[in-house]
């Protein structure tokens, strides 16, 4: 009796997985068994880096804000504390965009906050 390897459905599954591994150099890009491990590994790194991406962007925004605040003679932590005291609810992303794209608008925000800086 001949060995059954799964038919069309299984072939589609293999083809789909090999297509995901096609950018891999060497055997994992062509061999099904090694492609399985390559794709699993890639999925794991993708999962990890989706979470790191959020951290990295927040770090970038804080660094930009710190630089903009230092130019105006205030530390980042003092600025954020005064911002919450004054009731302005702009997040770090928007503040860093203002500091880079529109310094005059950032100066206006900074002037409102200045009275709350200790």
N, CA, C and O atoms as a Tinker XYZ file with bonds, in Angstrom:
   472  protein
     1  N      0.837000   -1.185000    0.000000    73     2
     2  CA     0.000000    0.000000    0.000000    64     1     3
     3  C      0.882000    1.249000    0.000000    63     2     4     5
     4  O      1.835000    1.331000    0.774000    81     3
     5  N      0.570000    2.229000   -0.867000    73     3     6
     6  CA     1.404000    3.429000   -0.944000    64     5     7
     7  C      1.230000    4.323000    0.289000    63     6     8     9
     8  O      0.192000    4.318000    0.952000    81     7
     9  N      2.268000    5.072000    0.561000    73     7    10
    10  CA     2.262000    5.996000    1.698000    64     9    11
    11  C      1.523000    7.279000    1.313000    63    10    12    13
    12  O      1.801000    7.871000    0.270000    81    11
    13  N      0.590000    7.701000    2.152000    73    11    14
    14  CA    -0.178000    8.912000    1.880000    64    13    15
    15  C      0.486000   10.081000    2.597000    63    14    16    17
    16  O      0.715000   10.022000    3.805000    81    15
    17  N      0.794000   11.140000    1.855000    73    15    18
    18  CA     1.529000   12.271000    2.443000    64    17    19
    19  C      0.640000   13.459000    2.761000    63    18    20    21
    20  O      1.145000   14.505000    3.169000    81    19
    21  N     -0.662000   13.330000    2.589000    73    19    22
    22  CA    -1.532000   14.416000    3.020000    64    21    23
    23  C     -2.352000   15.047000    1.914000    63    22    24    25
    24  O     -3.401000   15.629000    2.186000    81    23
    25  N     -1.909000   14.949000    0.698000    73    23    26
    26  CA    -2.689000   15.484000   -0.406000    64    25    27
    27  C     -2.613000   16.986000   -0.557000    63    26    28    29
    28  O     -1.652000   17.625000   -0.128000    81    27
    29  N     -3.646000   17.541000   -1.174000    73    27    30
    30  CA    -3.648000   18.952000   -1.567000    64    29    31
    31  C     -3.615000   19.895000   -0.361000    63    30    32    33
    32  O     -2.903000   20.900000   -0.358000    81    31
    33  N     -4.394000   19.551000    0.651000    73    31    34
    34  CA    -4.456000   20.419000    1.830000    64    33    35
    35  C     -3.084000   20.545000    2.498000    63    34    36    37
    36  O     -2.665000   21.640000    2.875000    81    35
    37  N     -2.395000   19.419000    2.639000    73    35    38
    38  CA    -1.065000   19.417000    3.255000    64    37    39
    39  C     -0.054000   20.154000    2.375000    63    38    40    41
    40  O      0.832000   20.842000    2.884000    81    39
    41  N     -0.189000   20.009000    1.060000    73    39    42
    42  CA     0.713000   20.699000    0.134000    64    41    43
    43  C      0.537000   22.212000    0.240000    63    42    44    45
    44  O      1.510000   22.965000    0.193000    81    43
    45  N     -0.713000   22.647000    0.384000    73    43    46
    46  CA    -0.981000   24.080000    0.553000    64    45    47
    47  C     -0.354000   24.601000    1.842000    63    46    48    49
    48  O      0.201000   25.699000    1.880000    81    47
    49  N     -0.451000   23.793000    2.895000    73    47    50
    50  CA     0.120000   24.172000    4.189000    64    49    51
    51  C      1.636000   24.320000    4.087000    63    50    52    53
    52  O      2.209000   25.286000    4.590000    81    51
    53  N      2.284000   23.343000    3.423000    73    51    54
    54  CA     3.741000   23.415000    3.243000    64    53    55
    55  C      4.133000   24.614000    2.393000    63    54    56    57
    56  O      5.098000   25.314000    2.699000    81    55
    57  N      3.378000   24.847000    1.325000    73    55    58
    58  CA     3.677000   25.949000    0.422000    64    57    59
    59  C      3.568000   27.295000    1.147000    63    58    60    61
    60  O      4.390000   28.189000    0.949000    81    59
    61  N      2.544000   27.419000    1.984000    73    59    62
    62  CA     2.330000   28.642000    2.742000    64    61    63
    63  C      3.488000   28.901000    3.711000    63    62    64    65
    64  O      3.966000   30.029000    3.835000    81    63
    65  N      3.929000   27.846000    4.392000    73    63    66
    66  CA     5.026000   27.993000    5.343000    64    65    67
    67  C      6.342000   28.288000    4.624000    63    66    68    69
    68  O      7.127000   29.114000    5.089000    81    67
    69  N      6.586000   27.629000    3.507000    73    67    70
    70  CA     7.818000   27.880000    2.745000    64    69    71
    71  C      7.827000   29.303000    2.172000    63    70    72    73
    72  O      8.885000   29.917000    2.032000    81    71
    73  N      6.647000   29.812000    1.846000    73    71    74
    74  CA     6.571000   31.188000    1.347000    64    73    75
    75  C      6.959000   32.170000    2.453000    63    74    76    77
    76  O      7.614000   33.177000    2.188000    81    75
    77  N      6.554000   31.877000    3.696000    73    75    78
    78  CA     6.930000   32.745000    4.832000    64    77    79
    79  C      8.419000   32.693000    5.100000    63    78    80    81
    80  O      8.993000   33.665000    5.591000    81    79
    81  N      9.065000   31.560000    4.782000    73    79    82
    82  CA    10.491000   31.387000    5.052000    64    81    83
    83  C     11.351000   31.707000    3.837000    63    82    84    85
    84  O     12.562000   31.489000    3.869000    81    83
    85  N     10.749000   32.223000    2.764000    73    83    86
    86  CA    11.483000   32.357000    1.504000    64    85    87
    87  C     12.635000   33.361000    1.575000    63    86    88    89
    88  O     13.563000   33.263000    0.771000    81    87
    89  N     12.613000   34.313000    2.496000    73    87    90
    90  CA    13.699000   35.282000    2.584000    64    89    91
    91  C     14.905000   34.774000    3.345000    63    90    92    93
    92  O     15.944000   35.433000    3.380000    81    91
    93  N     14.775000   33.601000    3.958000    73    91    94
    94  CA    15.845000   33.051000    4.773000    64    93    95
    95  C     16.942000   32.492000    3.881000    63    94    96    97
    96  O     16.670000   31.839000    2.873000    81    95
    97  N     18.192000   32.759000    4.268000    73    95    98
    98  CA    19.329000   32.303000    3.470000    64    97    99
    99  C     19.576000   30.821000    3.728000    63    98   100   101
   100  O     19.541000   30.367000    4.872000    81    99
   101  N     19.822000   30.082000    2.672000    73    99   102
   102  CA    20.215000   28.676000    2.810000    64   101   103
   103  C     19.036000   27.735000    2.932000    63   102   104   105
   104  O     17.966000   27.967000    2.369000    81   103
   105  N     19.255000   26.676000    3.675000    73   103   106
   106  CA    18.304000   25.575000    3.754000    64   105   107
   107  C     16.914000   25.955000    4.267000    63   106   108   109
   108  O     15.926000   25.480000    3.706000    81   107
   109  N     16.789000   26.781000    5.296000    73   107   110
   110  CA    15.442000   27.083000    5.786000    64   109   111
   111  C     14.527000   27.727000    4.742000    63   110   112   113
   112  O     13.304000   27.654000    4.868000    81   111
   113  N     15.093000   28.343000    3.734000    73   111   114
   114  CA    14.281000   28.940000    2.686000    64   113   115
   115  C     13.766000   27.930000    1.684000    63   114   116   117
   116  O     12.877000   28.245000    0.893000    81   115
   117  N     14.306000   26.719000    1.701000    73   115   118
   118  CA    13.946000   25.722000    0.691000    64   117   119
   119  C     13.475000   24.406000    1.289000    63   118   120   121
   120  O     12.716000   23.676000    0.652000    81   119
   121  N     13.907000   24.094000    2.489000    73   119   122
   122  CA    13.622000   22.802000    3.115000    64   121   123
   123  C     12.505000   22.981000    4.139000    63   122   124   125
   124  O     12.593000   23.846000    5.011000    81   123
   125  N     11.444000   22.158000    4.037000    73   123   126
   126  CA    10.265000   22.332000    4.876000    64   125   127
   127  C     10.573000   22.169000    6.348000    63   126   128   129
   128  O     10.130000   22.979000    7.163000    81   127
   129  N     11.324000   21.135000    6.708000    73   127   130
   130  CA    11.572000   20.852000    8.122000    64   129   131
   131  C     12.352000   21.988000    8.796000    63   130   132   133
   132  O     12.016000   22.395000    9.909000    81   131
   133  N     13.377000   22.493000    8.134000    73   131   134
   134  CA    14.136000   23.595000    8.735000    64   133   135
   135  C     13.385000   24.932000    8.610000    63   134   136   137
   136  O     13.634000   25.866000    9.373000    81   135
   137  N     12.466000   25.009000    7.637000    73   135   138
   138  CA    11.655000   26.221000    7.500000    64   137   139
   139  C     10.709000   26.374000    8.689000    63   138   140   141
   140  O     10.408000   27.492000    9.106000    81   139
   141  N     10.246000   25.263000    9.227000    73   139   142
   142  CA     9.342000   25.306000   10.386000    64   141   143
   143  C     10.024000   26.019000   11.552000    63   142   144   145
   144  O      9.442000   26.914000   12.164000    81   143
   145  N     11.260000   25.618000   11.858000    73   143   146
   146  CA    11.970000   26.229000   12.994000    64   145   147
   147  C     12.310000   27.693000   12.706000    63   146   148   149
   148  O     12.259000   28.531000   13.607000    81   147
   149  N     12.655000   28.002000   11.454000    73   147   150
   150  CA    12.995000   29.381000   11.102000    64   149   151
   151  C     11.789000   30.294000   11.268000    63   150   152   153
   152  O     11.917000   31.409000   11.775000    81   151
   153  N     10.617000   29.828000   10.845000    73   151   154
   154  CA     9.407000   30.643000   10.939000    64   153   155
   155  C      8.984000   30.797000   12.395000    63   154   156   157
   156  O      8.558000   31.878000   12.802000    81   155
   157  N      9.096000   29.729000   13.186000    73   155   158
   158  CA     8.761000   29.823000   14.614000    64   157   159
   159  C      9.662000   30.834000   15.312000    63   158   160   161
   160  O      9.201000   31.629000   16.131000    81   159
   161  N     10.940000   30.798000   14.982000    73   159   162
   162  CA    11.906000   31.717000   15.580000    64   161   163
   163  C     11.598000   33.163000   15.169000    63   162   164   165
   164  O     11.649000   34.081000   15.989000    81   163
   165  N     11.278000   33.343000   13.889000    73   163   166
   166  CA    10.950000   34.680000   13.394000    64   165   167
   167  C      9.696000   35.222000   14.077000    63   166   168   169
   168  O      9.624000   36.404000   14.414000    81   167
   169  N      8.711000   34.346000   14.279000    73   167   170
   170  CA     7.483000   34.768000   14.964000    64   169   171
   171  C      7.766000   35.194000   16.397000    63   170   172   173
   172  O      7.189000   36.159000   16.898000    81   171
   173  N      8.659000   34.460000   17.045000    73   171   174
   174  CA     9.011000   34.800000   18.427000    64   173   175
   175  C      9.668000   36.178000   18.495000    63   174   176   177
   176  O      9.327000   36.993000   19.353000    81   175
   177  N     10.611000   36.433000   17.588000    73   175   178
   178  CA    11.281000   37.737000   17.572000    64   177   179
   179  C     10.309000   38.854000   17.211000    63   178   180   181
   180  O     10.400000   39.956000   17.753000    81   179
   181  N      9.376000   38.576000   16.294000    73   179   182
   182  CA     8.386000   39.585000   15.918000    64   181   183
   183  C      7.526000   39.952000   17.118000    63   182   184   185
   184  O      7.210000   41.123000   17.329000    81   183
   185  N      7.150000   38.953000   17.900000    73   183   186
   186  CA     6.325000   39.177000   19.087000    64   185   187
   187  C      7.084000   40.048000   20.091000    63   186   188   189
   188  O      6.535000   41.003000   20.640000    81   187
   189  N      8.350000   39.705000   20.322000    73   187   190
   190  CA     9.182000   40.451000   21.275000    64   189   191
   191  C      9.362000   41.895000   20.812000    63   190   192   193
   192  O      9.220000   42.829000   21.601000    81   191
   193  N      9.675000   42.070000   19.532000    73   191   194
   194  CA    10.006000   43.401000   19.033000    64   193   195
   195  C      8.793000   44.302000   18.885000    63   194   196   197
   196  O      8.933000   45.525000   18.892000    81   195
   197  N      7.591000   43.719000   18.750000    73   195   198
   198  CA     6.395000   44.564000   18.759000    64   197   199
   199  C      6.244000   45.249000   20.104000    63   198   200   201
   200  O      5.758000   46.378000   20.176000    81   199
   201  N      6.654000   44.580000   21.167000    73   199   202
   202  CA     6.581000   45.180000   22.495000    64   201   203
   203  C      7.738000   46.150000   22.741000    63   202   204   205
   204  O      7.566000   47.176000   23.398000    81   203
   205  N      8.911000   45.820000   22.212000    73   203   206
   206  CA    10.070000   46.710000   22.383000    64   205   207
   207  C      9.893000   48.018000   21.611000    63   206   208   209
   208  O     10.403000   49.063000   22.013000    81   207
   209  N      9.164000   47.944000   20.502000    73   207   210
   210  CA     8.937000   49.126000   19.671000    64   209   211
   211  C      8.279000   50.243000   20.471000    63   210   212   213
   212  O      8.643000   51.410000   20.334000    81   211
   213  N      7.315000   49.883000   21.299000    73   211   214
   214  CA     6.609000   50.870000   22.125000    64   213   215
   215  C      7.568000   51.532000   23.117000    63   214   216   217
   216  O      7.532000   52.744000   23.330000    81   215
   217  N      8.437000   50.690000   23.724000    73   215   218
   218  CA     9.432000   51.207000   24.675000    64   217   219
   219  C     10.396000   52.157000   23.983000    63   218   220   221
   220  O     10.688000   53.244000   24.482000    81   219
   221  N     10.887000   51.726000   22.819000    73   219   222
   222  CA    11.898000   52.511000   22.110000    64   221   223
   223  C     11.366000   53.877000   21.681000    63   222   224   225
   224  O     12.078000   54.878000   21.766000    81   223
   225  N     10.110000   53.917000   21.220000    73   223   226
   226  CA     9.553000   55.201000   20.818000    64   225   227
   227  C      9.365000   56.117000   22.012000    63   226   228   229
   228  O      9.623000   57.317000   21.915000    81   227
   229  N      8.916000   55.571000   23.146000    73   227   230
   230  CA     8.760000   56.408000   24.333000    64   229   231
   231  C     10.113000   56.973000   24.768000    63   230   232   233
   232  O     10.205000   58.138000   25.155000    81   231
   233  N     11.165000   56.146000   24.705000    73   231   234
   234  CA    12.515000   56.620000   25.030000    64   233   235
   235  C     12.919000   57.767000   24.117000    63   234   236   237
   236  O     13.484000   58.762000   24.571000    81   235
   237  N     12.629000   57.624000   22.830000    73   235   238
   238  CA    12.975000   58.663000   21.859000    64   237   239
   239  C     12.259000   59.968000   22.180000    63   238   240   241
   240  O     12.863000   61.041000   22.148000    81   239
   241  N     10.959000   59.869000   22.494000    73   239   242
   242  CA    10.195000   61.079000   22.814000    64   241   243
   243  C     10.739000   61.756000   24.063000    63   242   244   245
   244  O     10.817000   62.983000   24.118000    81   243
   245  N     11.113000   60.975000   25.059000    73   243   246
   246  CA    11.649000   61.540000   26.300000    64   245   247
   247  C     12.983000   62.225000   26.032000    63   246   248   249
   248  O     13.242000   63.306000   26.560000    81   247
   249  N     13.826000   61.607000   25.220000    73   247   250
   250  CA    15.129000   62.198000   24.886000    64   249   251
   251  C     14.938000   63.530000   24.157000    63   250   252   253
   252  O     15.617000   64.513000   24.454000    81   251
   253  N     14.013000   63.551000   23.210000    73   251   254
   254  CA    13.738000   64.788000   22.464000    64   253   255
   255  C     13.203000   65.884000   23.380000    63   254   256   257
   256  O     13.615000   67.042000   23.299000    81   255
   257  N     12.277000   65.493000   24.251000    73   255   258
   258  CA    11.715000   66.471000   25.185000    64   257   259
   259  C     12.766000   67.002000   26.140000    63   258   260   261
   260  O     12.803000   68.197000   26.436000    81   259
   261  N     13.615000   66.119000   26.617000    73   259   262
   262  CA    14.685000   66.527000   27.523000    64   261   263
   263  C     15.591000   67.551000   26.849000    63   262   264   265
   264  O     15.967000   68.552000   27.459000    81   263
   265  N     15.940000   67.298000   25.588000    73   263   266
   266  CA    16.799000   68.239000   24.849000    64   265   267
   267  C     16.106000   69.588000   24.686000    63   266   268   269
   268  O     16.735000   70.633000   24.849000    81   267
   269  N     14.808000   69.568000   24.365000    73   267   270
   270  CA    14.069000   70.816000   24.179000    64   269   271
   271  C     13.950000   71.579000   25.500000    63   270   272   273
   272  O     14.040000   72.807000   25.525000    81   271
   273  N     13.749000   70.847000   26.592000    73   271   274
   274  CA    13.628000   71.504000   27.910000    64   273   275
   275  C     14.960000   72.075000   28.361000    63   274   276   277
   276  O     15.014000   73.170000   28.921000    81   275
   277  N     16.039000   71.336000   28.117000    73   275   278
   278  CA    17.376000   71.815000   28.518000    64   277   279
   279  C     17.729000   73.107000   27.785000    63   278   280   281
   280  O     18.391000   73.979000   28.347000    81   279
   281  N     17.289000   73.232000   26.527000    73   279   282
   282  CA    17.531000   74.473000   25.784000    64   281   283
   283  C     16.858000   75.671000   26.470000    63   282   284   285
   284  O     17.321000   76.807000   26.371000    81   283
   285  N     15.761000   75.383000   27.164000    73   283   286
   286  CA    15.009000   76.435000   27.839000    64   285   287
   287  C     15.353000   76.530000   29.324000    63   286   288   289
   288  O     14.709000   77.272000   30.065000    81   287
   289  N     16.371000   75.777000   29.761000    73   287   290
   290  CA    16.889000   75.892000   31.117000    64   289   291
   291  C     16.154000   75.101000   32.182000    63   290   292   293
   292  O     16.249000   75.426000   33.366000    81   291
   293  N     15.422000   74.070000   31.786000    73   291   294
   294  CA    14.664000   73.255000   32.743000    64   293   295
   295  C     14.938000   71.790000   32.455000    63   294   296   297
   296  O     15.137000   71.400000   31.304000    81   295
   297  N     14.946000   70.973000   33.515000    73   295   298
   298  CA    15.109000   69.532000   33.319000    64   297   299
   299  C     13.783000   68.913000   32.877000    63   298   300   301
   300  O     12.712000   69.470000   33.119000    81   299
   301  N     13.871000   67.767000   32.233000    73   299   302
   302  CA    12.687000   67.063000   31.736000    64   301   303
   303  C     11.718000   66.729000   32.865000    63   302   304   305
   304  O     10.512000   66.935000   32.736000    81   303
   305  N     12.249000   66.213000   33.970000    73   303   306
   306  CA    11.384000   65.793000   35.077000    64   305   307
   307  C     10.631000   66.984000   35.669000    63   306   308   309
   308  O      9.460000   66.863000   36.029000    81   307
   309  N     11.293000   68.119000   35.767000    73   307   310
   310  CA    10.638000   69.331000   36.269000    64   309   311
   311  C      9.517000   69.774000   35.324000    63   310   312   313
   312  O      8.438000   70.182000   35.753000    81   311
   313  N      9.807000   69.680000   34.033000    73   311   314
   314  CA     8.824000   70.081000   33.017000    64   313   315
   315  C      7.578000   69.208000   33.077000    63   314   316   317
   316  O      6.460000   69.724000   33.043000    81   315
   317  N      7.756000   67.895000   33.165000    73   315   318
   318  CA     6.621000   66.970000   33.201000    64   317   319
   319  C      5.800000   67.180000   34.477000    63   318   320   321
   320  O      4.569000   67.151000   34.447000    81   319
   321  N      6.493000   67.389000   35.587000    73   319   322
   322  CA     5.791000   67.635000   36.846000    64   321   323
   323  C      4.956000   68.919000   36.759000    63   322   324   325
   324  O      3.802000   68.944000   37.188000    81   323
   325  N      5.534000   69.961000   36.214000    73   323   326
   326  CA     4.821000   71.231000   36.066000    64   325   327
   327  C      3.672000   71.102000   35.072000    63   326   328   329
   328  O      2.641000   71.758000   35.219000    81   327
   329  N      3.848000   70.262000   34.068000    73   327   330
   330  CA     2.811000   70.033000   33.061000    64   329   331
   331  C      1.581000   69.406000   33.694000    63   330   332   333
   332  O      0.457000   69.809000   33.396000    81   331
   333  N      1.783000   68.424000   34.564000    73   331   334
   334  CA     0.647000   67.790000   35.245000    64   333   335
   335  C      0.009000   68.755000   36.251000    63   334   336   337
   336  O     -1.210000   68.756000   36.423000    81   335
   337  N      0.825000   69.565000   36.907000    73   335   338
   338  CA     0.303000   70.562000   37.852000    64   337   339
   339  C     -0.583000   71.583000   37.136000    63   338   340   341
   340  O     -1.625000   71.985000   37.655000    81   339
   341  N     -0.163000   71.993000   35.953000    73   339   342
   342  CA    -0.910000   73.014000   35.219000    64   341   343
   343  C     -2.141000   72.451000   34.512000    63   342   344   345
   344  O     -2.958000   73.212000   33.993000    81   343
   345  N     -2.278000   71.129000   34.488000    73   343   346
   346  CA    -3.480000   70.516000   33.913000    64   345   347
   347  C     -3.459000   70.358000   32.403000    63   346   348   349
   348  O     -4.498000   70.110000   31.792000    81   347
   349  N     -2.303000   70.497000   31.801000    73   347   350
   350  CA    -2.182000   70.302000   30.352000    64   349   351
   351  C     -2.013000   68.811000   30.099000    63   350   352   353
   352  O     -1.111000   68.184000   30.654000    81   351
   353  N     -2.879000   68.242000   29.263000    73   351   354
   354  CA    -2.869000   66.798000   29.035000    64   353   355
   355  C     -2.347000   66.452000   27.645000    63   354   356   357
   356  O     -3.024000   65.764000   26.881000    81   355
   357  N     -1.176000   66.913000   27.322000    73   355   358
   358  CA    -0.507000   66.512000   26.082000    64   357   359
   359  C      0.434000   65.358000   26.395000    63   358   360   361
   360  O      1.165000   65.396000   27.385000    81   359
   361  N      0.414000   64.340000   25.557000    73   359   362
   362  CA     1.308000   63.209000   25.822000    64   361   363
   363  C      2.708000   63.491000   25.287000    63   362   364   365
   364  O      2.926000   64.487000   24.598000    81   363
   365  N      3.640000   62.623000   25.603000    73   363   366
   366  CA     5.049000   62.839000   25.255000    64   365   367
   367  C      5.276000   62.843000   23.745000    63   366   368   369
   368  O      6.137000   63.561000   23.236000    81   367
   369  N      4.494000   62.036000   23.041000    73   367   370
   370  CA     4.631000   61.990000   21.583000    64   369   371
   371  C      4.290000   63.352000   20.973000    63   370   372   373
   372  O      5.046000   63.880000   20.157000    81   371
   373  N      3.159000   63.908000   21.370000    73   371   374
   374  CA     2.732000   65.199000   20.820000    64   373   375
   375  C      3.674000   66.321000   21.234000    63   374   376   377
   376  O      3.977000   67.212000   20.440000    81   375
   377  N      4.133000   66.275000   22.480000    73   375   378
   378  CA     5.067000   67.305000   22.946000    64   377   379
   379  C      6.377000   67.262000   22.174000    63   378   380   381
   380  O      6.919000   68.307000   21.813000    81   379
   381  N      6.893000   66.054000   21.916000    73   379   382
   382  CA     8.154000   65.962000   21.172000    64   381   383
   383  C      7.969000   66.396000   19.728000    63   382   384   385
   384  O      8.865000   67.004000   19.144000    81   383
   385  N      6.799000   66.084000   19.140000    73   383   386
   386  CA     6.518000   66.552000   17.774000    64   385   387
   387  C      6.458000   68.087000   17.741000    63   386   388   389
   388  O      6.972000   68.719000   16.818000    81   387
   389  N      5.828000   68.666000   18.755000    73   387   390
   390  CA     5.780000   70.138000   18.830000    64   389   391
   391  C      7.179000   70.728000   18.959000    63   390   392   393
   392  O      7.509000   71.718000   18.305000    81   391
   393  N      7.996000   70.114000   19.807000    73   391   394
   394  CA     9.347000   70.631000   20.041000    64   393   395
   395  C     10.177000   70.619000   18.763000    63   394   396   397
   396  O     11.009000   71.502000   18.556000    81   395
   397  N      9.959000   69.625000   17.907000    73   395   398
   398  CA    10.753000   69.515000   16.681000    64   397   399
   399  C     10.131000   70.307000   15.535000    63   398   400   401
   400  O     10.810000   71.101000   14.884000    81   399
   401  N      8.829000   70.090000   15.287000    73   399   402
   402  CA     8.177000   70.665000   14.109000    64   401   403
   403  C      7.782000   72.130000   14.303000    63   402   404   405
   404  O      7.903000   72.935000   13.379000    81   403
   405  N      7.307000   72.476000   15.512000    73   403   406
   406  CA     6.788000   73.821000   15.739000    64   405   407
   407  C      7.294000   74.365000   17.078000    63   406   408   409
   408  O      6.563000   74.345000   18.068000    81   407
   409  N      8.540000   74.851000   17.115000    73   407   410
   410  CA     9.111000   75.339000   18.373000    64   409   411
   411  C      8.331000   76.496000   19.006000    63   410   412   413
   412  O      8.333000   76.645000   20.228000    81   411
   413  N      7.664000   77.316000   18.185000    73   411   414
   414  CA     6.892000   78.429000   18.730000    64   413   415
   415  C      5.708000   77.911000   19.550000    63   414   416   417
   416  O      5.398000   78.456000   20.610000    81   415
   417  N      5.060000   76.876000   19.066000    73   415   418
   418  CA     3.941000   76.281000   19.798000    64   417   419
   419  C      4.448000   75.637000   21.088000    63   418   420   421
   420  O      3.791000   75.707000   22.127000    81   419
   421  N      5.614000   75.014000   21.009000    73   419   422
   422  CA     6.196000   74.413000   22.217000    64   421   423
   423  C      6.555000   75.497000   23.225000    63   422   424   425
   424  O      6.391000   75.311000   24.431000    81   423
   425  N      7.049000   76.639000   22.726000    73   423   426
   426  CA     7.343000   77.769000   23.615000    64   425   427
   427  C      6.079000   78.277000   24.308000    63   426   428   429
   428  O      6.113000   78.666000   25.476000    81   427
   429  N      4.960000   78.268000   23.574000    73   427   430
   430  CA     3.692000   78.710000   24.158000    64   429   431
   431  C      3.269000   77.762000   25.286000    63   430   432   433
   432  O      2.809000   78.209000   26.336000    81   431
   433  N      3.425000   76.474000   25.067000    73   431   434
   434  CA     3.124000   75.481000   26.107000    64   433   435
   435  C      4.074000   75.680000   27.272000    63   434   436   437
   436  O      3.667000   75.635000   28.434000    81   435
   437  N      5.333000   75.900000   26.958000    73   435   438
   438  CA     6.352000   76.076000   27.989000    64   437   439
   439  C      6.065000   77.312000   28.846000    63   438   440   441
   440  O      6.280000   77.292000   30.057000    81   439
   441  N      5.580000   78.388000   28.215000    73   439   442
   442  CA     5.259000   79.614000   28.958000    64   441   443
   443  C      4.097000   79.388000   29.925000    63   442   444   445
   444  O      4.082000   79.947000   31.022000    81   443
   445  N      3.122000   78.566000   29.518000    73   443   446
   446  CA     2.003000   78.250000   30.403000    64   445   447
   447  C      2.459000   77.440000   31.605000    63   446   448   449
   448  O      1.938000   77.592000   32.710000    81   447
   449  N      3.434000   76.584000   31.372000    73   447   450
   450  CA     3.922000   75.675000   32.414000    64   449   451
   451  C      4.923000   76.362000   33.334000    63   450   452   453
   452  O      5.082000   75.961000   34.487000    81   451
   453  N      5.600000   77.395000   32.835000    73   451   454
   454  CA     6.707000   78.033000   33.539000    64   453   455
   455  C      6.353000   78.479000   34.964000    63   454   456   457
   456  O      7.191000   78.410000   35.862000    81   455
   457  N      5.131000   78.929000   35.165000    73   455   458
   458  CA     4.738000   79.412000   36.484000    64   457   459
   459  C      4.645000   78.279000   37.519000    63   458   460   461
   460  O      4.715000   78.539000   38.720000    81   459
   461  N      4.489000   77.041000   37.072000    73   459   462
   462  CA     4.369000   75.902000   37.970000    64   461   463
   463  C      5.715000   75.230000   38.270000    63   462   464   465
   464  O      5.782000   74.315000   39.090000    81   463
   465  N      6.776000   75.682000   37.612000    73   463   466
   466  CA     8.098000   75.086000   37.849000    64   465   467
   467  C      8.651000   75.636000   39.156000    63   466   468   469
   468  O      8.677000   76.847000   39.380000    81   467
   469  N      9.093000   74.718000   40.015000    73   467   470
   470  CA     9.575000   75.124000   41.349000    64   469   471
   471  C     10.917000   75.797000   41.234000    63   470   472
   472  O     11.489000   76.210000   42.243000    81   471
